[in-house]
Each structure stands twice: as C-alpha cells, then as structure tokens.
Amino acid sequence: MSTDQDSHIAICFQQVRARIQAAEQRFGREPGSVCLLAVSKRQPLTKLLAAHAAGQCAFGESYVQEGVEKQQALAKQNLQWHFIGRVQSNKTRLIAEHFDWVHGLTSADHARRLADQRPPGRGPLHVCVQVNLSGEASKAGIEPAAAADLVAEIQGMERLRLEGLMTLPAPTDDVAAQRRPFAALRALRDQLATRFGALPTLSMGMSGDLEAAIAEGATMVRVGTALFGERAPV
C-alpha cells in the first residue's frame, strides 16, 4: 500500500532523473550514460524500500556497520551497494565481504587489505581512487600527482577491479567554480588512461552540482538530499 512518503520519494526520483536526462541532452552526452547512485546513509529502511519501488537499485553508504545491517534487512531485494565513506583499516574486511563498490580508495595498504579480504565466491570489488582537487585538508583523497602510483598498484591486484576516479570538491553555488575540479578530474583520468588503459568511471557530482559534473564527463552522480530529504541527525 503506497504511503505519502513513498509518493514523495517517487516524485523526487523522477525529478532527479529528469535533471540528469536534461543535462545529458544539454551537454551532448549519450542518453543513459550517467548512473544515479542514491546516497542512503542515515536514511531509514522505509525510504530505501520506497526508492527501490521507484526503480532505484544502487545505494551508497558511508558507515560500514549501518550499510551491512541494511544489506541484511534488504537481502531479498536485488540491490547494489557502494561504500562511499572513508576506508579504515579495521573496517576493510566488512567492506570487502559485503559491498560491491568502494568510491573512496586513497591508499595502497587499504587496497591490499580489500583485495586479500575479498571472498573468493564474490566477483572482484569495483573501486575508484579518490582524488582531492580542492586542496582542503578536511577532505579525503590523494594529491593528483600521486594518482598514477596508486593506480599502478591497484591494477596488479586480482580481487579488485579499478573502475576510475572519484572526487568530492568544496561546495559552491558558482557554476564555473563547480566545473573546474570536475574538469580537472576528467583530464587526470584521460592522462592516466593513456598509460593504464580505460578508466570508465568518473564518480562526481551531488544534489547541488550534478549538472556541472555531467557537463564535465561524470558517469555516476551521488545524490542524497534531493532524493530523500535531510538525513537524520547522528
């Protein structure tokens, strides 16, 4: 039985998908080339179920234990789970065992732990290297100059599949300023691809700047507030 919450979330998903489609058309992107990752951290299961009913299958979680509990509660649904928080050494086993993607990989040590701890019965763990393009000390991510060394190490790990790059730039309402770090990530990806081969994923763009990200080549946008509303307080 549909509830007001279900209807509201369905409308929000329609609106965000419409924004993505409009940006694809406006900036000459192939229709359907940008995937929507629903950032569901600190959102209740009822909202995730409503999102799934609206056709969403990929969800992003930042807290390992919360993500694992949600996966167990929603095991009957065919969902894809992305870890988008900071990777910590004491959490790599849970991440390797339970998640399909990792978006915030910043160290070779964490990569080795994830590769070693990935269960043999599961396919390779899809990973993106997080790059800090804003120079903010508070933001995770490696310096662009260090990306090639980390990419080279990851490519030698059989249980990981390097998909591309991710960034989380400083928020701004200025569209030109929004586009600059996204353009820089695309340029870095293209540079690395000449040496290492295709890196198809650019994970960048959120509720407030997804159009700018799509303009600069995003293949996956991570959207939470525009889909679910404000998160519950910690």
C-alpha positions as CSV (number, residue, x, y, z in Angstrom):
1,M,0.0,0.0,0.0
2,S,1.5,3.3,-1.1
3,T,2.1,6.0,1.6
4,D,2.7,9.7,1.3
5,Q,6.4,9.1,1.9
6,D,6.5,6.6,-1.0
7,S,4.8,9.0,-3.3
8,H,7.1,11.9,-2.3
9,I,10.2,9.8,-2.8
10,A,8.9,8.6,-6.2
11,I,8.4,12.2,-7.3
12,C,11.9,13.2,-6.0
13,F,13.4,10.4,-8.0
14,Q,11.5,11.4,-11.1
15,Q,12.8,15.0,-10.7
16,V,16.4,14.0,-10.2
17,R,16.3,11.6,-13.2
18,A,14.8,14.4,-15.2
19,R,17.7,16.7,-14.2
20,I,20.2,14.0,-15.3
21,Q,18.5,13.5,-18.6
22,A,18.2,17.2,-19.3
23,A,21.9,17.6,-18.5
24,E,22.9,14.7,-20.8
25,Q,21.0,16.3,-23.6
26,R,22.3,19.8,-22.9
27,F,25.9,18.8,-22.8
28,G,25.9,16.3,-25.6
29,R,26.2,13.2,-23.5
30,E,24.7,9.9,-24.6
31,P,21.3,9.2,-23.2
32,G,21.6,7.0,-20.1
33,S,25.3,7.4,-19.8
34,V,25.1,8.8,-16.3
35,C,24.2,6.5,-13.5
36,L,22.3,7.6,-10.4
37,L,23.8,6.5,-7.0
38,A,21.3,7.1,-4.2
39,V,23.2,8.2,-1.1
40,S,21.2,6.5,1.6
41,K,23.4,6.9,4.7
42,R,21.3,7.7,7.9
43,Q,18.1,7.1,6.0
44,P,15.5,4.6,7.3
45,L,14.8,1.3,5.5
46,T,11.3,2.6,4.6
47,K,12.8,5.2,2.4
48,L,15.2,2.7,0.7
49,L,12.2,0.5,0.0
50,A,10.3,3.4,-1.5
51,A,13.3,4.2,-3.6
52,H,13.6,0.6,-4.8
53,A,9.9,0.7,-5.7
54,A,10.7,3.8,-7.8
55,G,13.2,1.8,-9.7
56,Q,16.5,2.5,-7.8
57,C,18.9,-0.4,-7.3
58,A,22.2,1.3,-6.4
59,F,22.7,2.7,-2.9
60,G,25.7,4.4,-1.3
61,E,26.5,4.1,2.4
62,S,29.2,5.9,4.4
63,Y,29.1,3.9,7.6
64,V,30.1,0.3,7.4
65,Q,28.0,-1.2,10.1
66,E,24.9,0.7,9.1
67,G,25.4,-0.4,5.5
68,V,25.9,-4.1,6.5
69,E,22.7,-4.0,8.6
70,K,20.7,-2.5,5.7
71,Q,22.0,-5.1,3.3
72,Q,20.9,-7.9,5.7
73,A,17.5,-6.3,6.2
74,L,17.0,-5.9,2.4
75,A,18.6,-9.1,1.3
76,K,15.6,-10.2,-0.7
77,Q,15.9,-7.1,-3.0
78,N,18.5,-7.3,-5.8
79,L,20.4,-4.2,-4.7
80,Q,23.9,-2.9,-5.5
81,W,25.8,-1.5,-2.5
82,H,28.5,1.2,-2.8
83,F,30.8,2.2,0.1
84,I,31.3,6.0,-0.2
85,G,32.9,6.8,3.2
86,R,36.5,6.9,4.4
87,V,38.1,3.5,4.3
88,Q,39.6,2.5,7.7
89,S,41.9,-0.4,8.2
90,N,39.7,-2.0,10.9
91,K,36.7,-2.0,8.5
92,T,38.2,-3.3,5.3
93,R,37.1,-6.9,6.0
94,L,33.5,-5.9,6.3
95,I,33.7,-3.7,3.3
96,A,35.4,-6.5,1.2
97,E,32.8,-9.0,2.3
98,H,29.6,-7.0,1.9
99,F,30.0,-4.2,-0.6
100,D,30.1,-4.2,-4.4
101,W,31.9,-0.9,-4.9
102,V,34.3,1.4,-3.0
103,H,34.5,5.0,-4.1
104,G,37.0,6.4,-1.6
105,L,40.2,4.4,-2.0
106,T,43.2,6.5,-1.1
107,S,46.0,4.1,0.0
108,A,47.8,1.1,-1.4
109,D,47.6,-0.5,2.1
110,H,43.9,-0.3,2.1
111,A,43.7,-1.6,-1.4
112,R,45.8,-4.7,-0.5
113,R,43.7,-5.4,2.5
114,L,40.5,-5.2,0.5
115,A,42.0,-7.5,-2.2
116,D,43.2,-10.0,0.4
117,Q,39.9,-10.0,2.2
118,R,37.6,-10.2,-0.8
119,P,35.8,-13.6,-0.5
120,P,36.7,-16.0,-3.3
121,G,33.0,-16.6,-4.0
122,R,32.3,-13.0,-4.9
123,G,33.4,-11.2,-8.1
124,P,36.1,-8.5,-7.9
125,L,35.4,-5.5,-5.8
126,H,34.9,-2.4,-8.0
127,V,37.0,0.5,-6.8
128,C,37.5,4.2,-7.6
129,V,40.5,6.2,-6.4
130,Q,39.5,9.4,-4.6
131,V,41.4,12.5,-5.6
132,N,41.5,15.7,-3.6
133,L,41.3,18.5,-6.2
134,S,40.2,21.3,-3.8
135,G,43.3,21.3,-1.5
136,E,41.1,21.1,1.6
137,A,42.8,19.4,4.5
138,S,39.5,18.2,5.8
139,K,38.7,16.3,2.6
140,A,40.0,12.8,1.9
141,G,41.7,12.0,-1.3
142,I,45.2,11.7,-2.7
143,E,47.0,14.5,-4.5
144,P,46.7,14.3,-8.3
145,A,50.4,13.8,-8.6
146,A,50.2,10.6,-6.5
147,A,47.3,9.0,-8.6
148,A,49.5,7.2,-11.1
149,D,51.4,5.3,-8.4
150,L,48.2,4.2,-6.7
151,V,46.6,3.2,-9.9
152,A,49.6,1.1,-10.9
153,E,49.5,-0.8,-7.6
154,I,45.7,-1.4,-7.7
155,Q,45.9,-2.8,-11.3
156,G,48.1,-5.6,-10.1
157,M,45.5,-6.8,-7.5
158,E,43.4,-9.6,-8.9
159,R,40.5,-9.2,-6.5
160,L,40.0,-5.6,-7.3
161,R,38.7,-4.0,-10.5
162,L,39.8,-0.4,-10.9
163,E,36.9,1.5,-12.4
164,G,38.1,5.1,-12.4
165,L,38.3,8.2,-10.2
166,M,36.2,10.0,-7.6
167,T,36.2,13.5,-6.2
168,L,34.3,15.5,-3.6
169,P,35.1,19.2,-4.2
170,A,34.4,22.1,-2.0
171,P,30.7,23.2,-2.3
172,T,29.9,26.4,-4.2
173,D,27.0,27.9,-6.0
174,D,29.1,29.3,-8.8
175,V,28.7,27.1,-11.8
176,A,32.1,27.9,-13.3
177,A,33.8,27.1,-10.0
178,Q,31.8,23.9,-9.8
179,R,33.0,22.8,-13.2
180,R,36.8,23.4,-12.6
181,P,37.5,20.4,-10.3
182,F,35.3,18.1,-12.4
183,A,37.2,19.1,-15.5
184,A,40.5,18.5,-13.7
185,L,39.4,15.0,-12.6
186,R,38.4,14.2,-16.2
187,A,41.7,15.5,-17.5
188,L,43.6,13.4,-14.9
189,R,41.5,10.3,-15.9
190,D,42.3,10.9,-19.5
191,Q,46.0,11.3,-18.7
192,L,46.1,8.1,-16.7
193,A,44.1,6.2,-19.4
194,T,46.9,6.7,-21.9
195,R,49.2,4.8,-19.6
196,F,46.9,2.3,-17.9
197,G,44.0,1.7,-20.2
198,A,40.4,2.7,-19.9
199,L,39.1,4.1,-16.6
200,P,35.4,4.4,-17.5
201,T,34.0,5.8,-14.2
202,L,34.1,9.4,-13.1
203,S,32.2,9.4,-9.8
204,M,31.5,13.1,-9.2
205,G,28.6,15.4,-8.6
206,M,25.9,15.6,-6.0
207,S,22.5,17.2,-5.4
208,G,23.7,20.8,-5.8
209,D,26.2,20.4,-8.7
210,L,25.2,17.3,-10.7
211,E,24.7,19.4,-13.9
212,A,28.2,20.8,-13.7
213,A,29.6,17.3,-13.2
214,I,27.7,15.9,-16.1
215,A,28.9,18.7,-18.3
216,E,32.5,17.6,-17.5
217,G,32.0,13.9,-18.0
218,A,30.6,12.4,-14.9
219,T,29.4,8.8,-15.3
220,M,28.0,8.4,-11.8
221,V,26.4,11.1,-9.6
222,R,26.0,10.6,-5.9
223,V,22.7,12.2,-4.8
224,G,21.1,12.0,-1.3
225,T,19.3,15.1,-0.1
226,A,17.5,15.8,-3.4
227,L,16.1,12.2,-3.3
228,F,15.5,11.5,0.4
229,G,15.4,14.9,2.1
230,E,17.6,15.8,5.1
231,R,19.3,13.0,6.9
232,A,18.5,12.0,10.4
233,P,20.9,13.6,13.0
234,V,23.8,11.4,14.2
